[in-house]
Amino acid sequence: MHFSWKEFLRFLWQSVLFWTFAYLFFEMMQLNGPEVYGSQNRVAAKLTWWDRLKISVLAGGTMGSLYAIIEYGFQLYLVQRFPLWKLTLSKILVYFVVLVIFFSGFLSLMDDYINMPIEIKIGWWRQSEVFWVGILFFMVASFVFELIRIINNKFGPGVFYKLMMGSYRTPKETKRIFLFIDLKSSTEIAERLGHYKYSRFIQDCFLDLNAVYQKFDADIYQYVGDEAVLTWAYDSGLKDNNCVALFFAFREQIETRTNYYQKKYGTIPVFKAGLHGGTLIAAEVGGTKRDLAYHGDVINTTARIQASCNGLGVSFLISDEMLAHLALGPEFKIESLGSQSLRGKQKNMDLSALSLQ
């Protein structure tokens, strides 16, 4: 995973916004519940709404920034290097130290601001109910934030809210772009590596995909074996040629880890891709395990385009219909392949092969 200012700043503002609202909610609860600033002083009970709002913004902005830096740092440098138990233990230790420093500074500021004297000295937090309530609040709020992030990554930005509101219980027409990415020579690699090592191999490949896809505003629709399906709202996919640039960024990401793949698996993954877009239907499916599914010719056609890569001897196929909506620069080489038959389709389709110059 490479550092991206765009990705980091997006995570930063989301984190600051969430923690600001979280602390505001916490302060609101204080109006109708027991004060948790400690039995040492009850001055906090006299805080006005304006005071509580300023405290929430200050605490939320500070905690949100620290949280974003720590989480992004772990994701950038440690997720792929540490086993889960080491990663979890490291996070606990880092957050504990950060929270001691955060509460020490914040409560000292509170003392200056609202004359609420809490003695801050070495080891003050051991007997402080303020600190341990703060730790509990942080754990609950962190769990909620991570749950929101997981759901958002699963369904794509804004989709979960629409599912909750029942927006897709009645099928709706939508316009989207789909990119099917599939591993070349997967059967041969699987036979040589064995099922366990092959599974780890696929995990590593899709971790590399995860390292780049968000930079191009893509959503991962699903993983099917050694295949990944990505999708964009039509305008998002066309913007800056995101739907095309992602594949080459993914390939470049794998190339930066050539030595790793060669040493661990004795092979370097090579992927092929098919790209197409258009109008299809989005609908909520399932009961116990609800999901958003896309139905229509667009997604089936994209799968057939990708499946034609081997036969045509290319790595990236795009429908000319899709190509006409893109403004590709000179860094891309476009090779028209003319009308091609697609497996299971009655009508031929005009296709082109894309590569970098």
C-alpha positions as CSV (number, residue, x, y, z in Angstrom):
1,M,0.0,0.0,0.0
2,H,1.3,3.4,-1.0
3,F,0.7,6.6,0.9
4,S,-2.0,8.7,-0.8
5,W,-2.8,12.3,0.4
6,K,-6.3,12.1,-1.2
7,E,-7.1,8.8,0.6
8,F,-5.6,10.0,3.9
9,L,-7.4,13.4,3.9
10,R,-10.7,11.7,3.1
11,F,-10.2,9.3,6.1
12,L,-9.1,12.3,8.2
13,W,-12.2,14.4,7.7
14,Q,-14.5,11.3,8.2
15,S,-12.7,10.5,11.5
16,V,-12.8,14.1,12.7
17,L,-16.5,14.4,11.8
18,F,-17.4,11.1,13.5
19,W,-15.4,11.8,16.7
20,T,-16.9,15.4,17.0
21,F,-20.4,14.0,16.9
22,A,-19.4,11.2,19.2
23,Y,-18.2,13.7,21.8
24,L,-21.2,15.9,21.3
25,F,-23.4,12.9,21.9
26,F,-21.4,12.2,25.1
27,E,-21.8,15.7,26.3
28,M,-25.6,15.6,25.6
29,M,-25.8,12.4,27.7
30,Q,-24.2,14.3,30.5
31,L,-27.2,16.7,30.7
32,N,-29.5,13.9,31.7
33,G,-27.2,11.4,33.4
34,P,-24.5,11.3,36.1
35,E,-21.4,13.5,35.5
36,V,-18.3,11.5,34.7
37,Y,-15.8,14.2,35.2
38,G,-15.4,12.8,38.6
39,S,-16.7,13.2,42.1
40,Q,-13.7,15.5,42.6
41,N,-15.6,18.4,41.2
42,R,-19.1,19.2,40.0
43,V,-18.3,22.4,38.1
44,A,-18.8,20.5,34.9
45,A,-22.5,20.3,35.6
46,K,-22.7,24.0,35.1
47,L,-21.4,23.9,31.5
48,T,-23.6,25.6,29.0
49,W,-24.6,24.2,25.6
50,W,-22.0,26.5,24.0
51,D,-19.3,25.2,26.3
52,R,-20.2,21.6,25.6
53,L,-20.2,22.3,21.8
54,K,-16.7,23.9,22.0
55,I,-15.4,20.9,24.1
56,S,-16.9,18.5,21.6
57,V,-15.3,20.2,18.6
58,L,-11.9,20.4,20.4
59,A,-12.0,16.8,21.6
60,G,-13.4,15.5,18.4
61,G,-11.0,17.3,16.2
62,T,-8.0,16.2,18.3
63,M,-9.1,12.6,18.8
64,G,-10.3,12.3,15.2
65,S,-6.9,13.4,13.9
66,L,-5.0,11.1,16.2
67,Y,-7.2,8.2,15.3
68,A,-6.8,8.8,11.5
69,I,-3.0,9.0,11.8
70,I,-2.8,5.8,13.9
71,E,-5.2,3.8,11.8
72,Y,-3.8,4.9,8.5
73,G,-0.3,4.3,9.7
74,F,-1.1,0.7,10.8
75,Q,-2.9,0.1,7.5
76,L,0.0,1.5,5.5
77,Y,3.0,-0.1,7.2
78,L,1.9,-3.0,9.5
79,V,-1.3,-4.8,8.3
80,Q,0.5,-7.0,5.7
81,R,3.6,-7.5,7.9
82,F,2.1,-8.5,11.3
83,P,-0.1,-11.5,12.2
84,L,-3.5,-10.4,13.6
85,W,-2.6,-11.0,17.3
86,K,0.6,-8.9,17.0
87,L,-1.4,-6.2,15.2
88,T,-4.1,-6.1,17.8
89,L,-1.7,-6.0,20.7
90,S,0.3,-3.2,19.1
91,K,-2.8,-1.2,18.6
92,I,-3.9,-1.6,22.2
93,L,-0.5,-0.4,23.5
94,V,-0.4,2.5,21.1
95,Y,-3.9,3.7,21.8
96,F,-3.5,3.3,25.6
97,V,-0.4,5.5,25.5
98,V,-2.1,8.0,23.2
99,L,-5.2,8.1,25.4
100,V,-3.2,8.8,28.6
101,I,-1.5,11.7,26.8
102,F,-4.8,12.9,25.3
103,F,-6.7,12.9,28.5
104,S,-3.8,14.5,30.4
105,G,-3.6,17.4,28.0
106,F,-7.4,17.7,27.6
107,L,-8.2,17.7,31.4
108,S,-5.4,20.2,32.0
109,L,-7.0,22.4,29.3
110,M,-10.4,21.9,31.0
111,D,-8.9,23.1,34.3
112,D,-7.8,26.3,32.6
113,Y,-11.1,26.7,30.7
114,I,-13.8,26.0,33.3
115,N,-11.8,25.9,36.5
116,M,-12.3,22.2,37.1
117,P,-9.2,21.2,39.0
118,I,-8.2,17.6,38.4
119,E,-4.7,16.8,39.7
120,I,-2.6,15.6,36.8
121,K,0.6,13.8,37.9
122,I,2.4,10.6,37.1
123,G,0.0,7.6,37.3
124,W,-3.0,9.9,37.8
125,W,-5.1,7.7,35.5
126,R,-4.9,4.6,37.7
127,Q,-7.5,5.9,40.2
128,S,-9.3,8.3,37.9
129,E,-12.9,7.5,37.0
130,V,-12.7,10.2,34.3
131,F,-10.0,8.3,32.5
132,W,-11.6,4.8,32.7
133,V,-15.0,6.1,31.6
134,G,-13.1,7.8,28.7
135,I,-11.5,4.5,27.8
136,L,-14.9,2.8,27.8
137,F,-16.3,5.5,25.7
138,F,-13.4,5.3,23.2
139,M,-13.8,1.5,22.9
140,V,-17.5,1.8,22.1
141,A,-17.1,4.7,19.7
142,S,-14.2,3.0,17.9
143,F,-16.3,-0.2,17.5
144,V,-19.1,1.9,16.0
145,F,-16.8,3.8,13.7
146,E,-15.1,0.6,12.4
147,L,-18.5,-1.0,11.9
148,I,-19.6,1.9,9.8
149,R,-16.4,1.7,7.8
150,I,-16.8,-2.1,7.2
151,I,-20.4,-1.6,6.1
152,N,-19.4,1.3,3.8
153,N,-16.6,-0.7,2.2
154,K,-18.9,-3.7,1.8
155,F,-21.8,-1.8,0.0
156,G,-20.1,1.3,-1.2
157,P,-20.6,4.9,0.0
158,G,-24.2,5.7,0.8
159,V,-25.6,2.3,-0.3
160,F,-26.1,0.9,3.2
161,Y,-28.2,3.9,4.2
162,K,-30.4,3.3,1.1
163,L,-30.7,-0.4,2.0
164,M,-31.8,0.5,5.5
165,M,-34.4,2.9,4.0
166,G,-35.6,0.2,1.7
167,S,-34.7,2.1,-1.5
168,Y,-33.8,-1.1,-3.4
169,R,-36.6,-3.4,-2.3
170,T,-38.2,-2.3,-5.5
171,P,-35.7,-2.9,-8.3
172,K,-34.3,0.4,-9.6
173,E,-32.6,1.3,-12.9
174,T,-29.1,2.6,-12.6
175,K,-26.1,3.3,-14.9
176,R,-22.8,1.8,-13.9
177,I,-19.4,0.7,-15.2
178,F,-18.0,-2.8,-14.4
179,L,-14.5,-4.1,-14.5
180,F,-13.9,-7.8,-14.2
181,I,-10.3,-8.7,-13.2
182,D,-9.2,-12.4,-13.4
183,L,-6.0,-14.2,-12.7
184,K,-4.3,-15.7,-15.8
185,S,-3.3,-19.4,-15.7
186,S,-5.1,-19.9,-12.4
187,T,-5.6,-23.6,-12.8
188,E,-1.9,-24.2,-13.5
189,I,-0.8,-22.1,-10.6
190,A,-3.3,-23.8,-8.2
191,E,-2.1,-27.2,-9.2
192,R,1.5,-26.3,-8.6
193,L,1.0,-24.4,-5.3
194,G,-1.6,-26.6,-3.7
195,H,-4.9,-25.4,-2.3
196,Y,-3.6,-23.8,0.9
197,K,-0.7,-21.9,-0.6
198,Y,-2.8,-20.9,-3.6
199,S,-5.4,-19.4,-1.2
200,R,-2.6,-17.4,0.4
201,F,-1.5,-16.3,-3.0
202,I,-4.9,-15.0,-3.9
203,Q,-5.1,-13.2,-0.6
204,D,-1.9,-11.4,-1.3
205,C,-3.1,-10.5,-4.8
206,F,-6.4,-9.0,-3.5
207,L,-4.5,-7.2,-0.7
208,D,-2.6,-5.4,-3.5
209,L,-5.9,-4.6,-5.2
210,N,-7.2,-3.2,-2.0
211,A,-4.1,-1.0,-1.7
212,V,-5.1,0.9,-4.9
213,Y,-8.8,0.7,-5.7
214,Q,-10.0,3.4,-3.4
215,K,-7.8,6.0,-5.1
216,F,-9.9,5.6,-8.2
217,D,-13.4,5.9,-6.5
218,A,-14.2,2.2,-7.2
219,D,-16.4,-0.1,-5.2
220,I,-15.6,-3.8,-5.0
221,Y,-18.8,-5.6,-5.9
222,Q,-17.7,-9.1,-5.2
223,Y,-14.8,-11.6,-5.2
224,V,-15.5,-14.9,-7.0
225,G,-12.6,-17.3,-6.5
226,D,-9.6,-15.7,-8.3
227,E,-11.8,-13.0,-9.8
228,A,-12.7,-9.5,-8.6
229,V,-15.5,-7.4,-9.8
230,L,-15.3,-3.7,-9.4
231,T,-17.9,-1.1,-10.2
232,W,-18.4,2.7,-10.5
233,A,-21.2,5.1,-10.8
234,Y,-21.0,6.1,-14.4
235,D,-19.6,9.6,-14.0
236,S,-17.1,8.5,-11.3
237,G,-15.7,5.8,-13.5
238,L,-15.3,8.2,-16.4
239,K,-13.7,10.9,-14.3
240,D,-9.9,11.0,-14.9
241,N,-10.3,7.6,-16.6
242,N,-10.7,5.9,-13.2
243,C,-12.2,2.7,-14.7
244,V,-9.1,2.2,-16.9
245,A,-6.4,3.7,-14.7
246,L,-7.2,1.3,-11.8
247,F,-6.2,-1.8,-13.7
248,F,-2.8,-0.4,-14.6
249,A,-2.3,0.9,-11.1
250,F,-3.1,-2.6,-9.8
251,R,-0.6,-4.1,-12.2
252,E,2.0,-1.6,-11.1
253,Q,1.4,-2.4,-7.5
254,I,2.0,-6.1,-8.2
255,E,5.2,-5.2,-10.0
256,T,6.6,-3.4,-7.0
257,R,6.3,-6.7,-5.1
258,T,7.7,-8.9,-7.8
259,N,10.5,-10.1,-5.5
260,Y,8.0,-11.0,-2.7
261,Y,5.8,-13.1,-5.0
262,Q,8.8,-14.8,-6.6
263,K,10.4,-15.7,-3.3
264,K,7.2,-16.8,-1.6
265,Y,5.3,-18.5,-4.4
266,G,7.8,-18.9,-7.3
267,T,5.5,-17.1,-9.6
268,I,4.3,-13.5,-10.3
269,P,0.6,-13.0,-10.8
270,V,-0.6,-11.7,-14.1
271,F,-4.2,-10.5,-14.5
272,K,-6.6,-9.9,-17.4
273,A,-9.5,-7.5,-17.4
274,G,-12.7,-6.7,-19.2
275,L,-14.5,-3.3,-19.1
276,H,-18.0,-2.3,-20.1
277,G,-20.8,-0.1,-18.8
278,G,-24.4,0.8,-19.3
279,T,-27.9,0.7,-17.8
280,L,-29.0,-2.2,-15.6
281,I,-31.1,-3.0,-12.5
282,A,-30.0,-2.7,-8.9
283,A,-32.1,-4.6,-6.4
284,E,-32.0,-5.8,-2.8
285,V,-31.8,-9.6,-2.6
286,G,-31.9,-12.1,0.3
287,G,-33.5,-12.1,3.6
288,T,-31.2,-13.2,6.4
289,K,-28.1,-12.1,4.4
290,R,-29.3,-9.1,2.5
291,D,-27.1,-7.7,-0.3
292,L,-27.3,-5.4,-3.2
293,A,-27.3,-7.2,-6.6
294,Y,-27.0,-5.9,-10.1
295,H,-29.0,-7.7,-12.9
296,G,-28.9,-7.1,-16.6
297,D,-27.0,-7.6,-19.8
298,V,-24.2,-5.1,-18.9
299,I,-22.7,-7.3,-16.1
300,N,-23.1,-10.5,-18.2
301,T,-21.5,-8.9,-21.2
302,T,-18.6,-7.6,-19.1
303,A,-17.9,-11.1,-17.9
304,R,-17.9,-12.4,-21.5
305,I,-15.5,-9.6,-22.6
306,Q,-13.0,-10.5,-19.8
307,A,-13.3,-14.2,-20.8
308,S,-12.3,-13.3,-24.3
309,C,-8.8,-12.0,-23.3
310,N,-7.1,-15.4,-23.5
311,G,-8.5,-16.2,-27.0
312,L,-7.5,-12.8,-28.3
313,G,-4.1,-12.8,-26.6
314,V,-4.5,-9.5,-24.7
315,S,-4.6,-8.5,-21.1
316,F,-7.3,-5.7,-21.2
317,L,-10.4,-5.7,-23.3
318,I,-12.9,-2.8,-23.5
319,S,-16.1,-2.5,-25.5
320,D,-15.9,0.2,-28.1
321,E,-19.2,1.5,-26.7
322,M,-17.5,2.2,-23.4
323,L,-14.3,3.4,-25.1
324,A,-16.3,6.2,-26.9
325,H,-17.2,7.8,-23.5
326,L,-13.5,7.9,-22.3
327,A,-10.9,10.6,-23.2
328,L,-7.7,8.5,-23.0
329,G,-4.4,10.3,-23.2
330,P,-1.3,9.4,-25.3
331,E,0.0,7.1,-22.5
332,F,-2.5,4.5,-23.6
333,K,-2.2,2.4,-26.7
334,I,-5.6,1.5,-28.2
335,E,-5.8,-1.5,-30.6
336,S,-9.1,-2.0,-32.4
337,L,-10.0,-5.6,-32.7
338,G,-13.2,-5.1,-34.6
339,S,-16.4,-7.2,-34.2
340,Q,-15.9,-10.2,-32.0
341,S,-18.2,-13.0,-30.9
342,L,-18.7,-13.4,-27.2
343,R,-19.5,-16.8,-25.6
344,G,-23.3,-17.1,-25.0
345,K,-24.1,-13.9,-26.9
346,Q,-26.0,-13.9,-30.2
347,K,-24.7,-10.5,-31.3
348,N,-21.1,-9.7,-32.0
349,M,-19.6,-6.7,-30.2
350,D,-16.8,-4.3,-31.2
351,L,-13.9,-4.6,-28.9
352,S,-10.5,-2.9,-28.4
353,A,-7.4,-3.9,-26.5
354,L,-5.8,-1.4,-24.1
355,S,-2.2,-1.2,-23.0
356,L,0.3,1.4,-21.9
357,Q,2.7,2.9,-24.4
